[in-house]
């Protein structure tokens, strides 16, 4: 026997659940909250109608009792005058022997001889209409008996009140609820669905953008978003930002690959040309030595490029770094002393403004490499002066290296931290023999030490390179 025939309820429930899961998320959410809202509204309506019915019942009871009491008081006060119908209540004056003395009862009312004192309103059905009746004895006071206003003992008043008199208000409430609540539920469902669909629109746009990117490889596509500030639209903006970052990263990788190919193409071509020339045309040892010297220079340049790329790659793959206390003032002072001993440093004026005792948490070899890269750049491009400053600022410990070289155009300041990027290498081609990897290394190393780097420059006046590091916590 199949599952469908053996457990029909389970089979249909499972099938319905599968169909529900295939619906759009916005529709599923709408159906889910509509179901719960319907249950809440039904419970609320039931409670309100029950409270209304109880209130009407209490109101009808009070009305019946007060009307009968008022009829008795009027009868005693006005010397036997009696009103047969008052405030929707049939009133009748009875004797204890079961004789109707005055008033009236509903047509075809059952004959109830014995009064029902002290039991409250009693139900009775007359001509298919539900009623409640109550019996109250006449209770004259002593003054009425003394004055002769009481006409004999053994009399009581019976009052009848149809339940339909107050039930019509309950029915009106029920009809109103049956009309208003479905309309309210429809309006809430449609409005909620519209809001949810609009809120989930970025999710569909993300899916379509991802599919389009997968099919075309075009990372320039973005998700169209409005000015909403909810979480899903924030996710859409984050996705757009992520696409921008990925696009920028791939563009940089393309440029990097192109630059590496260009950097390796020249030495490779030189090596091949020199090797072929030496193989075919070298006649003596002196010519061979000269050819090998050219080959050695180009091979060394290739080796430097590969080693720096590997070092930068290893540094970029490190997620964290063990930071230790470092006396940065001492490190900067000792590095400057070493650089000032270089032969070319004597051509320039050195300015030092180093606050003593400044300590940071970092990696001493990386800090030395950062400062060395800054100083190497200054030596390459400065004309007459190099200024090194180390001081404590509200932003942290700041290290700066300033030169008075040709400067860097404003549009290139953010690009100098990219790998293999050189700001206008033709402007000082003899001095600028680097590979364009030093500042990339600086940026990656500073990030690992929770620091920041920045450059400021004015064309024709020089450049200043900065490093900010958080101070060591005491």
N, C-alpha and C positions, 0 to 999 in steps of 0.2 A: 504494500500500500504506500502511495506517495505521501510526502509531507503535507501536500495540499489537502488530501482527503483525510489524513489521520489527525492533523492539528490545523483545522481551517482558520481559527482565530490567529494563531501564531504565524501562519503563513501569510495571511493578509496583513498583519502588523509588520512583518519583516519586509513585505513588498512595499507597503506604504512608507516605511522608514527609508528604503532605498530611493523611492521617488522623491521624498522630501529632501534627501541629501543632494539630489541632482538639481534642486532649485537654486536660483541665485541667493547669495547671502542676504541681500537686502530684503527679499521676499520672505526668506526663512525667519529673519528677525521680526519682520512685521507680523507674520502668522503667529510666532511664538508669543509676542507681547499682546497681540489681539486675543489669543486664547486666554491668557491670564487676566486680561482686562475684562473679558466677557464673564469669566468666573467671578471676579470681584464684583462686577456690576450686578450679576444675578444674586449673589449673596447679599449685597447691599440693598437691592430692591426687595428681596424677601424680608430682610430685617425691617426696612422702612414700612412695608405693607403690614407686617405683623404688628409693629408698633402703632401704625395707624388704626388697625382693626381693634387693638386693645384700647387705644385712646377713645375710639368711637363707642366701644362697648361701655367704658366707664362714663363717658358723656351721656349716653342713653340711659344708663342706670341712674345717674344723678338727676337727669331731667325728669324721669319717671317718678322718682321718690319725691323730689321737690314739688312737682305738679300735684301729686296726690296729697302731700302735706298742705299745700296752699289751698286745695279744694276743701280740706277738712277745716282749716282755720276760717275760711270764708263762710262756710256753712254755719259754724258756731257763732261767728261774729255778726253775721247778717240775719240771724234768726230764721235759719232754715232755707235760705236761698242757696241754690245749687246750680253749678254750670256743668253741663254734660260733656263738653269737649273743650280742651284747653291745651295749647302747645303740642298738638299732634297726639294727645293722650285722650283715650276714651275713659270717662269717669262714671262710676255707678255707686249709689248709696244702697247698701244692703243691711238687712237686719240679721241677727244671729239665727233666726229661724229659716233663712234662705229666701226671704222676700225682697224683691227689687223695689226699693222705695222711690228713688229718683235716678235720673241719669240714663245712660245708655251703654251698651257694649257692642263690639263688632258683630256684624251679622253672622249667625250660625256659630257663635261662641259656645263652647261646651259649658254645661251647667256645673259649676263648682260650688257646692253648698258650703262646705266647711272652709272657713278662712285660713290663710297660710300666714300667720303672724310670725314675725321675727326670722324669717328664712330668706329675705331678700327677694328680688325679682325672680319669677319662675317662668320657664319656657312653655309655650303652648303654640300649636299650629291651628290656624283658623282659615278654612278655605284654601289650604295649601300655602298660606303666608305665615312665616314665623313671627310670633309675638312674644313679649314678656309682660307679665302682669305682677302686681304687688297688692297686698292687702294691708291697710293701716287702720287700726281702731280709732274711733273718735275719743279723744282724751280731754274733756272739758276741765277747766280749773275750778276751784271752789267758788270763785266769784260768779262764774257762769251758772253754777248749780243754784247759788243763793238767789240770783236774779231771775231764775226761771228761763234762762236762754238755752238750756240743754233739753232736747226733746226726747227724753227716754233713754234707757240704757240699751246696750247690746247692739250697737250699730257700727258699721265699718265701711270704709270707702275702698273700692277696687279700681285700679287703673290699668289700662291696656296701652302698650306702645308697640307699634309694628317695627320689627328690626329693619325693614327696608327703608325706613325714614332716614336712618343714619348710614345704612349700607350703601346708599347711592353715592355718598362722599367717598367711601372706600372704593367703589367701582370706578368713580371718576379718577381717583389716584391711580388705580390699576391701568385704566385705559391710557392715561397720560404717560405712565411709565413705559407701557408697551410701545407708545409712539416716540417718546423723547429719547429713551435709552438706545434703541437701535440707530436712530439718527445720530446721536452722540457718538456711538461706537463706530459708525461708518465714517463720520467726519474725522475722528481721532485716527482711525486706521489709515484713511487716505492721506491725511496730513503727515502722520508719522512715516508712512511709506515714502512720501515725497522727500521728507527730510533725510531719512535713512539712505535713500537712493542717491540723493545729492551728496551726502557725507561719504558714501562709498564710491563715488565717481572716480576719485584719484586711484583707488585700488584697481578698477577696471582699466584706467589709463596707464597705470604701472604695468599691468599685464600686457596690454597692447604694445606699449613701448618696448618692453622686454622681448616680446615676440618679434617686433619689427627689427630691433637691434640684432637679435639672433639670426634673422633671415638676411638682413642687408649688411650687418657689421657697421652701421652708421651710428657712432656714439654721439653725434651732434643733436640727436632727437631729445626733446624734453617733454615733460608732462604738462599739459595746459592746466593751470590752477587759477582759482579766483582768490579773493582777499580773505577767505575764511581762515580762522585761527584754531580750528579743532585739531585733535590729535592725528586724524587721517590726512588732513591737508598738510600738517607738519611733516608727516611721513613722506608725502609726495614731494615736499620741498627738499627733504633730506635725500630722497632718491635722485632728484635733479642735481643736487650738490654732489652726490656720489658719482653720477654720470659725468659731471664736469671734471671731478678729480681723476676718474679713470681715463677720460679723454685726454686730459692734460698729461697724465702719466704715460699713456701710450705714445703721445706726441713726443714727449721727452725721450722715451726709449727709442723711438724712431730716429730722433736727432742724434741720440747717443750712439746708436748703431752706425748711423751715417758718419758721425765724427770719428768713431773708432776706426771704421773702414778707411776713412781719409787719412787718419794719423798713421795707420799701418801700411797703407798703400805706398806712401813715399819711401819709407826706409826699405820696404820689400823690393820696390822697383830699383832703388839704388843698389841694394845687395845683389840682385839678379844681374843688373847691368855691369857692376864692377866684377862680379864673378865671371861673366861671359867674356868681358874684355880681358881679364887676367888669363883666362883659359886660352884665348885665341891670340892675344897680342903681347903678352908680357915676355920680354926677352932677357931680363936680368933681375937680380935680387932686389935692387933698389926700386924698380917699378912694381914688383910683387909686394914689397913692404908698403908702398903707398896705397896700392889697391886694398890690401888687408886692413890698413888703417881706416879707410873709408867704410869698409865692411864692418869693422869693429865699432865704429861710432854709431852707425845705424842700428846695429844689433843691440848696443847698449841702450839706445833710445827706445827701441821696442821692448826691451826687458824692463826699463823703468816704467813705461806705460802699463805693461801687463801687471807688474808688481803693485803699482798704485791702484789699478782697477781692482785687483784681488783684495787689497787691504781695505779699500772703500766698500767693497761688497761684504767683506767679513764684518766691518763696522756696522753696516746697515742691517745685517742679519741679527745683531745682538739686540735683544729686547730689554735688557736691563744691565746695569753696571754696578759693581761693588764700589761705592763711594767712601773714601776715607778722608780724614782731615788733612788739608794741605796748606802750608804757609805760602800763600800766593805772592806775598810781597817779596819773600826770599827767592822764590822761583823766578820771578820777573827780573829781579836785580842780578841774579847769577847768569840768566840767559843773556841779558843786555851786556854784561861784562864779556861774555864769550863772543858775541857778535861784534863788539867794538874792537876786538883783536883781529878781525878779518882785514885783509889788505884794502879792499874797496871801501870799508867803513870810514877810513881816514879822510875821504873826500867830503864827508857830510858833517853837518853840525847836529849833535845829539842833544835832545832835551829830555830830562827825566823828572817826572813828578809822581813819586811813588810813596804812598802812605805806608808806614811800617805796621807790622803786626796784623795785616788783613788775612784772615783764614777762611777757607771755603771747604765744602765737602765735594771732592772730585777725584779724578784719576790723574796723578802727576805726569805720567808719560803723555797722555792726551793733552793736558794743559800745555806742556812744553811744545808739542807739535802745533797746537793752535797759535801760540805766540810766535813760533818759528815761521809758520806760514805768513802771518801778518808782517813779520820783519823782512822775510824774503821778498814779499811784494813791495814793501817800502823801499828796499835797496834797489829793486829793478827800476822803479818808476820815479823816485824822488829826484829833484834837481839839486837841492842844497841842504835840506833839513829833514830830520826824523824826530818826532816827539812821541814819547811813550808816557801814558798817564794811568795810574792805578789809584782809585779812590772809592770811598763808600758813599753810596747815594741811597735815596729812599727806595729805588727799584732793586737794589742789591749792590754787590761789588762790581764796579765797572772798570774794564780794561780797554784802553783805546790806543791805537797806533796811527799816527798822522804823518802824511808826507805832503810835499808841495810839488807833485808831479803835474801831469797834464789833466788829471781828473777823468771822471767817467760820465758819459751822458746820462741824464735822468732816466731815460727809457730803458737803460741797461742795468740799473742798480739791482733790480730784483732778479735778474738773470745770471748775475755773476756767481750765484751759489749753485747753479746747475753744473752737472758734470761736463767736462770738456768745453765749457763755454769760456771764451776769452773776449773781454770788452775791447773791440777794435784792435786786434793784435797787430795790424799794420802801422798803428800810430807810433810804435816804438819797437820795431821788429828786431832790432839787434839785442835790446835788453830782454824783451819778452820771449824767452825761449822755453817757458813752462808748458805744461800739458793741459792746463785748465782743470786740474783735479784738486788743487790745494784747498780752495774755498769750499768745495763740496764736502771735503773731509772735515773742515772746520764746522760747517753747519750740522753734519751728522754727529760729530763728537760733542758739540755743545748741547744738542738735544738729549743725548744720553745722560749728560750731567745736569739735566733740568735747567739749562741755560738758554740764552737768546743771543743771536748775532744780528748785526745791522751794519750798513755802510752808508756814509754820507759823502757827497762829492760835489765839487764845483769845477766845471770845465775850465782849464787854464790855471786853477788855483790849488788843486790837490784833492786828496781823499783821506777819509778817516774811517777806520774799521773798529767796530765795537764788539765787546763780549760782556754780557751780564751773567753773573752767577749768584745764586742765593748764598748769603753768609752762613758760616757754620753756627749752628745753634749751640748756645752755651748750656 
